[in-house]
Amino acid sequence: GTNAATLSGNLFLDETTAGNRFEIGENEILTLAGQISGRGGINLRREGGSGTLVVSGDNINSGNNIIEQGTLVLESSTALGSGRLDIENRGTSAATDPVLELIPGLNIANTIRIRNSGGNKTIRFDRPGSNQTELSGPITLQESTRGNFDVDVGLEDRLEISGVIGSNGAAGVNKIGLGILVL
């Protein structure tokens, strides 16, 4: 079965290096519903498990955020605060590949870096019904292996990437799913 917990209070994250680590096991869901502030960011590290972290608050933290494995679900346009998001694969199998999952109605303005590490990395927007969401911040593709970065858009969904997409790696965007991806 799935275990779920919610932290509804506010969080102050002050660690600016590899701290602020959330360890969420397989089939576990942790929701951060309060506001996150401070100089730190959210880190789903490889040692932390392959579970799901849901961030739903309107956050004002300034630190950079990292997903190395597991799923990070953003339920607010400011869920990442003002920091950058690095998606890099440090998992040990396809079951632990890092996934950034979006809900409808968002406009994520943060910088996103797709790092050249490990296997596949995915941005997913797949919700029941006809939905739209947007990534308006710049995206940097540092991945050098073709096929290691997927954008999965579900049937009847529309994901717009309106920010500049830059690349210093050989890989591009691999669009999967039956929805619409606008670049």
Disulfide bonds with the S-S distance in Angstrom:
none
